[in-house]
Amino acid sequence: MRQIVLDTETTGLEVELQHRIIEIGCVEMFNRRLTGRKFHCYLNPDRDIDEGAQAVHGLSRERLSKEPKFAQVHDEFIEFVRDAELIIHNAPFDVAFLNAELRRMPFAPGTVPTKLADFCGVLDSLALARQMHPGQRNSLDALCKRYSVDNSHREYHGALLDARILAEVYLAMTGGQAKFTLSAESDNARSRARQAEPTRLADGVRIAVVSADAEELAAHEHVLALLDKASRGTTVWRKL
């Protein structure tokens, strides 16, 4: 499964006041492993930036004046995210801004403007965190602390940096690999597989049987619980 962890920075908080996207950051995962592929750009918004927003991301209008417009990166961005599931923290915010940018693109008379849902799905990691941790703080910083993800190098909010941090948080939150490199646990699992006693079948074929340890069984149970909650029912695995 191909997933794209995405974050944006904007000139302000209100899309209805014509605030614009000024930075897009994306990192790619395939089958829950970070591939190293990314999409990142700064954008010229052609408007002023609210002081409160600039205090968060540190980007000024002057700094962005020579960056491309969204229309200039549109095709590359769409190609990068097409047919993927986007993982976004507080997805309605970013999706609203991206859809507003897409609506500004030229389109043929009588046709409906393109929107994000036309070419990819969206998973809101904030909604997922609220389901898993009701009544608790579920900001990205709070989740970093809860799941021991290092964000000490995060002086300002930046779209690409936050996307990378969110990828680690999401993988930790959903019970999977949460690092950019293979973990020691993965290496140990492969080592157990190599050392396992082969089982001989009747036709002479030999296979290695490796039983899950307690930690792996607990992680599996955690993922099943998430699936139960997301589907509002019982997973097929449990029925079987």
C-alpha positions as a Python dict, from the first residue, in 0.01 Angstrom:
ca = {
    (1, 'M'): (0, 0, 0),
    (2, 'R'): (135, 342, -99),
    (3, 'Q'): (90, 622, 155),
    (4, 'I'): (204, 984, 150),
    (5, 'V'): (250, 1173, 476),
    (6, 'L'): (172, 1537, 398),
    (7, 'D'): (190, 1873, 573),
    (8, 'T'): (148, 2234, 461),
    (9, 'E'): (228, 2580, 592),
    (10, 'T'): (0, 2872, 506),
    (11, 'T'): (-24, 3251, 519),
    (12, 'G'): (-301, 3227, 780),
    (13, 'L'): (-568, 3003, 925),
    (14, 'E'): (-878, 3104, 726),
    (15, 'V'): (-905, 2960, 376),
    (16, 'E'): (-1226, 3158, 324),
    (17, 'L'): (-1023, 3480, 361),
    (18, 'Q'): (-810, 3377, 62),
    (19, 'H'): (-512, 3268, 267),
    (20, 'R'): (-271, 3059, 61),
    (21, 'I'): (-33, 2765, 92),
    (22, 'I'): (333, 2867, 114),
    (23, 'E'): (500, 2528, 173),
    (24, 'I'): (413, 2166, 94),
    (25, 'G'): (610, 1873, 237),
    (26, 'C'): (546, 1505, 160),
    (27, 'V'): (728, 1179, 238),
    (28, 'E'): (638, 847, 78),
    (29, 'M'): (577, 513, 249),
    (30, 'F'): (517, 181, 77),
    (31, 'N'): (387, -111, 281),
    (32, 'R'): (455, 94, 595),
    (33, 'R'): (820, 152, 514),
    (34, 'L'): (966, 494, 431),
    (35, 'T'): (1104, 483, 77),
    (36, 'G'): (1320, 796, 88),
    (37, 'R'): (1113, 965, -186),
    (38, 'K'): (978, 1310, -102),
    (39, 'F'): (809, 1612, -252),
    (40, 'H'): (892, 1956, -111),
    (41, 'C'): (842, 2309, -231),
    (42, 'Y'): (803, 2666, -109),
    (43, 'L'): (540, 2877, -284),
    (44, 'N'): (495, 3246, -357),
    (45, 'P'): (150, 3331, -215),
    (46, 'D'): (121, 3676, -377),
    (47, 'R'): (-19, 3816, -53),
    (48, 'D'): (83, 3917, 297),
    (49, 'I'): (143, 3660, 572),
    (50, 'D'): (-29, 3697, 908),
    (51, 'E'): (210, 3780, 1192),
    (52, 'G'): (82, 3485, 1396),
    (53, 'A'): (144, 3243, 1109),
    (54, 'Q'): (492, 3382, 1042),
    (55, 'A'): (578, 3338, 1409),
    (56, 'V'): (497, 2967, 1371),
    (57, 'H'): (680, 2883, 1047),
    (58, 'G'): (929, 3171, 1017),
    (59, 'L'): (856, 3235, 647),
    (60, 'S'): (817, 3594, 525),
    (61, 'R'): (661, 3728, 205),
    (62, 'E'): (1001, 3866, 103),
    (63, 'R'): (1164, 3525, 154),
    (64, 'L'): (899, 3364, -71),
    (65, 'S'): (884, 3631, -341),
    (66, 'K'): (1108, 3439, -583),
    (67, 'E'): (952, 3096, -522),
    (68, 'P'): (719, 2937, -782),
    (69, 'K'): (340, 2976, -781),
    (70, 'F'): (123, 2673, -709),
    (71, 'A'): (31, 2647, -1078),
    (72, 'Q'): (399, 2590, -1158),
    (73, 'V'): (428, 2286, -927),
    (74, 'H'): (73, 2157, -976),
    (75, 'D'): (155, 1876, -1219),
    (76, 'E'): (452, 1747, -1019),
    (77, 'F'): (252, 1752, -695),
    (78, 'I'): (-47, 1569, -846),
    (79, 'E'): (181, 1306, -997),
    (80, 'F'): (350, 1247, -661),
    (81, 'V'): (31, 1195, -459),
    (82, 'R'): (-188, 1032, -724),
    (83, 'D'): (-352, 702, -616),
    (84, 'A'): (-194, 718, -270),
    (85, 'E'): (-353, 746, 74),
    (86, 'L'): (-258, 1080, 228),
    (87, 'I'): (-186, 1083, 601),
    (88, 'I'): (-245, 1435, 736),
    (89, 'H'): (-270, 1562, 1094),
    (90, 'N'): (-593, 1764, 1115),
    (91, 'A'): (-667, 1675, 753),
    (92, 'P'): (-971, 1907, 701),
    (93, 'F'): (-741, 2210, 736),
    (94, 'D'): (-480, 2104, 477),
    (95, 'V'): (-738, 1951, 241),
    (96, 'A'): (-940, 2275, 239),
    (97, 'F'): (-630, 2476, 144),
    (98, 'L'): (-519, 2227, -122),
    (99, 'N'): (-868, 2217, -274),
    (100, 'A'): (-873, 2598, -281),
    (101, 'E'): (-544, 2597, -473),
    (102, 'L'): (-677, 2334, -712),
    (103, 'R'): (-991, 2541, -775),
    (104, 'R'): (-773, 2833, -883),
    (105, 'M'): (-625, 2624, -1163),
    (106, 'P'): (-770, 2689, -1513),
    (107, 'F'): (-1037, 2440, -1613),
    (108, 'A'): (-1262, 2402, -1916),
    (109, 'P'): (-1603, 2577, -1902),
    (110, 'G'): (-1878, 2344, -1786),
    (111, 'T'): (-1641, 2111, -1601),
    (112, 'V'): (-1607, 2068, -1226),
    (113, 'P'): (-1277, 2189, -1074),
    (114, 'T'): (-1039, 1918, -957),
    (115, 'K'): (-1031, 1837, -586),
    (116, 'L'): (-796, 1621, -384),
    (117, 'A'): (-1048, 1339, -342),
    (118, 'D'): (-1051, 1291, -721),
    (119, 'F'): (-711, 1123, -723),
    (120, 'C'): (-621, 1009, -368),
    (121, 'G'): (-766, 909, -32),
    (122, 'V'): (-710, 1085, 301),
    (123, 'L'): (-653, 951, 653),
    (124, 'D'): (-675, 1206, 936),
    (125, 'S'): (-413, 1107, 1194),
    (126, 'L'): (-558, 1357, 1443),
    (127, 'A'): (-900, 1186, 1429),
    (128, 'L'): (-726, 849, 1470),
    (129, 'A'): (-530, 977, 1772),
    (130, 'R'): (-848, 1110, 1932),
    (131, 'Q'): (-1010, 767, 1894),
    (132, 'M'): (-708, 598, 2049),
    (133, 'H'): (-650, 856, 2325),
    (134, 'P'): (-986, 1020, 2407),
    (135, 'G'): (-970, 1316, 2640),
    (136, 'Q'): (-594, 1361, 2597),
    (137, 'R'): (-386, 1615, 2406),
    (138, 'N'): (-324, 1486, 2056),
    (139, 'S'): (-120, 1759, 1891),
    (140, 'L'): (185, 1643, 1697),
    (141, 'D'): (410, 1758, 1982),
    (142, 'A'): (200, 1569, 2239),
    (143, 'L'): (210, 1253, 2028),
    (144, 'C'): (587, 1284, 1986),
    (145, 'K'): (620, 1285, 2364),
    (146, 'R'): (373, 997, 2407),
    (147, 'Y'): (548, 776, 2150),
    (148, 'S'): (907, 887, 2224),
    (149, 'V'): (962, 1042, 1881),
    (150, 'D'): (1245, 1296, 1889),
    (151, 'N'): (1135, 1642, 1774),
    (152, 'S'): (1399, 1842, 1963),
    (153, 'H'): (1534, 1984, 1633),
    (154, 'R'): (1196, 2147, 1555),
    (155, 'E'): (1255, 2518, 1623),
    (156, 'Y'): (995, 2630, 1366),
    (157, 'H'): (712, 2437, 1208),
    (158, 'G'): (818, 2329, 860),
    (159, 'A'): (607, 2121, 620),
    (160, 'L'): (873, 1865, 526),
    (161, 'L'): (1011, 1833, 879),
    (162, 'D'): (662, 1793, 1025),
    (163, 'A'): (574, 1534, 759),
    (164, 'R'): (880, 1330, 853),
    (165, 'I'): (794, 1354, 1223),
    (166, 'L'): (430, 1262, 1156),
    (167, 'A'): (542, 956, 960),
    (168, 'E'): (733, 829, 1264),
    (169, 'V'): (442, 910, 1496),
    (170, 'Y'): (188, 740, 1270),
    (171, 'L'): (394, 422, 1242),
    (172, 'A'): (449, 413, 1618),
    (173, 'M'): (84, 491, 1686),
    (174, 'T'): (-39, 211, 1463),
    (175, 'G'): (201, -46, 1601),
    (176, 'G'): (453, -64, 1319),
    (177, 'Q'): (811, 24, 1238),
    (178, 'A'): (867, 385, 1339),
    (179, 'K'): (1220, 460, 1226),
    (180, 'F'): (1382, 558, 898),
    (181, 'T'): (1612, 253, 919),
    (182, 'L'): (1557, -112, 997),
    (183, 'S'): (1522, -171, 1368),
    (184, 'A'): (1718, -409, 1586),
    (185, 'E'): (1392, -599, 1639),
    (186, 'S'): (1366, -657, 1263),
    (187, 'D'): (1723, -782, 1252),
    (188, 'N'): (1652, -1015, 1547),
    (189, 'A'): (1342, -1152, 1374),
    (190, 'R'): (1542, -1233, 1062),
    (191, 'S'): (1811, -1392, 1279),
    (192, 'R'): (1550, -1614, 1449),
    (193, 'A'): (1420, -1716, 1108),
    (194, 'R'): (1766, -1819, 990),
    (195, 'Q'): (1830, -2019, 1307),
    (196, 'A'): (1487, -2184, 1331),
    (197, 'E'): (1476, -2563, 1312),
    (198, 'P'): (1341, -2664, 968),
    (199, 'T'): (1024, -2872, 952),
    (200, 'R'): (1023, -3156, 698),
    (201, 'L'): (702, -3209, 502),
    (202, 'A'): (591, -3540, 357),
    (203, 'D'): (709, -3451, 6),
    (204, 'G'): (1057, -3365, 128),
    (205, 'V'): (1012, -2987, 126),
    (206, 'R'): (1171, -2822, 430),
    (207, 'I'): (1038, -2495, 573),
    (208, 'A'): (1144, -2292, 874),
    (209, 'V'): (870, -2228, 1131),
    (210, 'V'): (917, -1914, 1342),
    (211, 'S'): (666, -1847, 1617),
    (212, 'A'): (577, -1492, 1715),
    (213, 'D'): (711, -1380, 2050),
    (214, 'A'): (502, -1205, 2319),
    (215, 'E'): (589, -855, 2195),
    (216, 'E'): (493, -939, 1838),
    (217, 'L'): (164, -1095, 1950),
    (218, 'A'): (85, -783, 2153),
    (219, 'A'): (157, -560, 1853),
    (220, 'H'): (-67, -779, 1636),
    (221, 'E'): (-349, -755, 1890),
    (222, 'H'): (-308, -376, 1897),
    (223, 'V'): (-347, -352, 1519),
    (224, 'L'): (-657, -575, 1531),
    (225, 'A'): (-808, -347, 1794),
    (226, 'L'): (-750, -46, 1568),
    (227, 'L'): (-917, -227, 1279),
    (228, 'D'): (-1211, -320, 1502),
    (229, 'K'): (-1255, 42, 1600),
    (230, 'A'): (-1216, 178, 1247),
    (231, 'S'): (-1468, -71, 1101),
    (232, 'R'): (-1704, -45, 1400),
    (233, 'G'): (-1722, -422, 1406),
    (234, 'T'): (-1511, -731, 1428),
    (235, 'T'): (-1225, -798, 1189),
    (236, 'V'): (-1241, -1101, 961),
    (237, 'W'): (-920, -1225, 1129),
    (238, 'R'): (-1103, -1258, 1462),
    (239, 'K'): (-1400, -1430, 1300),
    (240, 'L'): (-1167, -1687, 1146),
}
